[in-house]
Amino acid sequence: MKRPSSDRKLERICSPEGHRKRLRERFLSGGISSLADYEVAELLLTLAIPRSDVKRAAKMLIARFGNLRGILDADISELTHIEGIGGGAAACIKFVKELIPLYMQQQIMTERLSLDTVDKLIRFFRARIANEKIEVMEMACFNSQLELLPPGAVRIFEGGVSGIRTDFRKIIETAINAGAESIVLAHNHPGGDSSPSAEDLNFTRQLSLACRPIGLSFIEHIIVTKNSSYSFRRGGHFDKLYEREDPQYAACAQNSGVAQTAKRLID
């Protein structure tokens, strides 16, 4: 006996595929803001889990990690402890997370966007290194218009959570090879406290001194964590570095014009 068309229609509406289709259509018509947090996670899971109902797993992810950011930042071992999340789904989530800094990097390099404010620099480096489990340092090289030069941000050092090895020569040689007029450094603090240590302050001052004789402008140093950041410029440290009254630095600063270049960065 043939089922009534109304029953078949109800079955399509209630099926997982029908639900997924409606979810996709809502996203395509209204954007990601039209979806609840668990629906964003649900739509993400549909990319890795083709047929099963993933709503329950999505809600469990939100309950465990709070929001999409928490889900993307979670370790694979944490993700796979959630019922319904296997290795494939966890790998898909981490893949999406890695796409974010790659997209930003390629957008900047393609469009030659300027990272001409402290806030832009913080967002850029937080996307790249804030979630690293070990302490790392990256450097961005800029032209005179504060446009990022190829190859973009460069990983300079990696180390343990206790600190990174510093080598001024490597930093300066990398900047010269890129044709940089100014540089910005950023490193992470895996422990979660973005406050600069005494070693961070001394490193910043010594690198500034090393850059000046060749006219290379060291214009900002940023520390990032998952939830906070610190700008040496906003903290007033670069004002002290470029004070003309400091006899140790006055001659180099006057000859190179580094202070004028540094002050072009908008707080």
C-alpha positions as a printed Julia matrix, in Angstrom:
267×3 Matrix{Float64}:
  0.0    0.0    0.0
  1.38   3.36  -1.02
  1.91   5.85   1.79
  0.1    9.21   1.59
  2.18  12.06   0.16
  1.73  13.97   3.43
  3.57  11.18   5.3
  6.43  11.22   2.82
  6.69  15.02   3.08
  6.78  14.83   6.9
  9.52  12.21   6.68
 11.66  14.48   4.48
 11.17  17.4    6.84
 12.12  15.38   9.9
 15.03  13.53   8.31
 18.62  14.52   9.2
 19.25  15.51   5.58
 16.19  17.74   5.55
 17.37  19.43   8.74
 20.86  19.92   7.33
 19.47  21.44   4.16
 17.42  23.97   6.13
 20.46  24.79   8.25
 22.59  25.41   5.14
 19.86  27.53   3.57
 19.58  29.68   6.7
 23.34  30.21   6.7
 23.46  31.07   2.99
 20.59  33.53   3.26
 21.32  35.12   6.63
 25.0   34.47   7.32
 26.53  32.94  10.41
 24.79  35.48  12.68
 21.46  33.83  11.81
 22.54  30.63  13.6
 22.67  29.85  17.3
 26.04  28.82  18.73
 25.17  25.12  18.73
 23.89  25.43  15.14
 27.23  26.87  14.04
 28.94  23.86  15.62
 26.33  21.58  14.06
 26.91  22.97  10.58
 30.65  22.54  11.06
 30.18  18.9   12.06
 28.12  18.16   8.96
 31.29  18.72   6.92
 32.96  15.74   8.58
 29.97  13.54   9.48
 27.97  13.15   6.29
 24.79  11.33   7.37
 24.3   11.03  11.13
 22.32  13.53  13.2
 24.96  15.76  14.82
 22.76  18.16  16.78
 23.34  16.36  20.09
 27.11  16.28  19.57
 27.08  19.98  18.68
 25.19  20.87  21.86
 27.61  18.77  23.91
 30.55  20.64  22.34
 29.02  24.0   23.29
 28.26  22.77  26.81
 31.86  21.57  27.23
 33.82  24.37  25.53
 31.46  27.36  25.77
 31.49  28.68  22.21
 32.99  28.17  18.77
 36.31  29.67  19.81
 36.56  27.19  22.66
 35.79  24.33  20.3
 38.44  25.41  17.78
 41.04  25.88  20.52
 40.41  22.48  22.11
 42.94  19.67  21.73
 42.01  16.71  19.56
 42.08  14.47  22.64
 39.53  16.74  24.32
 37.29  16.79  21.27
 37.24  13.02  20.85
 36.04  12.6   24.43
 32.73  14.1   23.31
 30.21  11.44  22.31
 29.77  11.37  18.54
 33.08  13.13  17.79
 35.58  10.77  16.22
 39.04  11.37  14.84
 37.73  12.57  11.48
 35.45  15.2   12.99
 38.18  16.36  15.38
 40.64  16.68  12.48
 38.06  18.69  10.52
 37.64  21.1   13.45
 41.4   21.61  13.75
 41.67  22.05   9.97
 39.1   24.86  10.06
 41.06  26.48  12.9
 44.27  26.42  10.85
 42.49  28.01   7.88
 41.96  31.26   9.8
 45.59  32.47  10.02
 46.27  31.13   6.52
 43.39  33.17   5.12
 44.56  36.29   6.96
 48.11  35.83   5.74
 47.09  35.35   2.1
 44.65  38.24   2.23
 47.34  40.56   3.5
 49.87  39.39   0.95
 47.4   39.6   -1.96
 45.87  42.95  -1.12
 48.97  44.49   0.5
 46.88  45.5    3.49
 48.48  47.77   6.04
 48.88  46.64   9.63
 49.17  50.25  10.69
 47.51  50.14  14.11
 48.36  48.32  17.29
 44.93  46.67  17.35
 45.43  45.23  13.85
 48.81  43.85  14.85
 47.4   42.25  17.98
 44.58  40.57  16.06
 47.02  39.36  13.42
 49.46  37.77  15.84
 46.83  36.4   18.22
 45.34  34.44  15.33
 48.78  33.03  14.56
 50.45  32.2   17.88
 48.18  32.78  20.88
 47.29  29.09  21.17
 50.77  27.64  20.78
 51.67  25.28  23.62
 55.31  26.38  23.64
 56.72  29.89  23.58
 57.42  31.13  20.07
 58.44  34.43  18.5
 57.43  35.76  15.11
 58.5   38.84  13.19
 56.65  40.88  10.57
 58.62  43.03   8.12
 57.14  46.23   6.66
 57.84  48.78   3.95
 57.64  52.54   4.52
 53.82  52.45   4.22
 53.59  49.79   6.95
 52.52  47.2    4.38
 53.51  43.65   5.19
 56.35  42.38   3.0
 56.73  38.84   1.62
 56.87  36.24   3.03
 54.66  37.77   5.73
 55.18  36.9    9.37
 58.22  34.7    9.94
 58.75  32.26  12.81
 62.03  33.35  14.38
 62.3   31.12  17.43
 60.6   28.27  19.2
 61.32  27.09  22.71
 59.9   25.57  25.83
 57.32  27.22  28.02
 60.14  28.62  30.14
 61.38  30.94  27.41
 62.86  31.36  23.96
 66.41  31.73  22.75
 67.15  35.18  21.37
 69.52  35.87  18.51
 69.59  39.49  17.33
 71.73  38.64  14.31
 69.12  36.24  12.92
 66.38  38.85  13.38
 68.35  41.58  11.63
 69.5   39.33   8.78
 65.91  38.2    8.17
 64.75  41.82   8.06
 67.54  42.86   5.67
 66.81  39.94   3.33
 63.15  40.96   3.23
 64.05  44.58   2.4
 62.3   45.79   5.55
 62.26  49.39   6.69
 60.57  48.5    9.97
 59.82  45.38  11.99
 57.32  44.23  14.6
 57.96  41.29  16.91
 55.42  39.22  18.79
 55.69  36.27  21.11
 53.25  34.28  23.2
 53.09  33.45  26.87
 51.6   29.93  27.13
 51.04  30.4   30.86
 48.31  32.94  30.17
 49.84  36.1   31.69
 50.68  38.65  28.98
 52.65  40.94  31.3
 56.25  41.45  30.13
 59.03  39.87  32.16
 62.31  41.58  32.98
 63.88  39.48  30.22
 61.24  40.7   27.73
 61.98  44.32  28.61
 65.74  43.86  28.34
 65.39  41.99  25.03
 63.28  44.8   23.55
 65.75  47.47  24.58
 68.8   45.56  23.33
 67.2   44.73  19.97
 66.28  48.38  19.51
 69.92  49.31  20.01
 71.06  46.64  17.55
 68.66  47.86  14.84
 69.5   51.56  14.91
 72.95  51.67  13.3
 71.49  50.2   10.09
 68.39  52.41  10.08
 65.99  49.54  10.79
 62.94  50.7   12.76
 61.86  48.35  15.54
 58.42  49.82  16.12
 56.45  47.38  18.27
 56.73  44.27  20.4
 53.55  42.42  21.32
 52.88  39.62  23.8
 49.76  37.52  23.26
 47.87  34.83  25.16
 44.52  33.15  24.52
 42.65  35.87  26.4
 44.91  38.9   26.66
 47.69  40.86  25.02
 50.34  43.42  25.84
 51.7   46.19  23.64
 55.13  47.57  24.54
 54.16  50.76  22.71
 50.99  51.27  24.74
 52.9   50.36  27.86
 55.18  53.33  27.27
 58.35  51.33  26.75
 59.0   52.62  23.25
 58.71  56.21  24.48
 61.62  55.46  26.79
 63.56  53.73  24.02
 63.38  56.77  21.77
 64.08  59.48  24.33
 66.81  61.74  22.97
 68.07  62.38  26.5
 69.42  58.84  26.72
 73.05  59.33  25.6
 73.47  55.62  24.78
 70.82  55.81  22.06
 70.72  59.46  20.98
 73.36  59.33  18.24
 71.91  56.27  16.49
 68.34  57.58  16.73
 69.28  60.96  15.31
 71.12  59.49  12.34
 68.58  56.83  11.37
 65.27  58.65  11.82
 63.94  55.55  13.55
 61.94  57.53  16.09
 59.94  59.29  13.36
 59.14  55.98  11.64
 58.12  54.35  14.92
 55.7   57.14  15.78
 53.79  56.54  12.53
 52.26  53.44  14.08
 48.82  54.45  15.33
 48.02  53.5   18.92
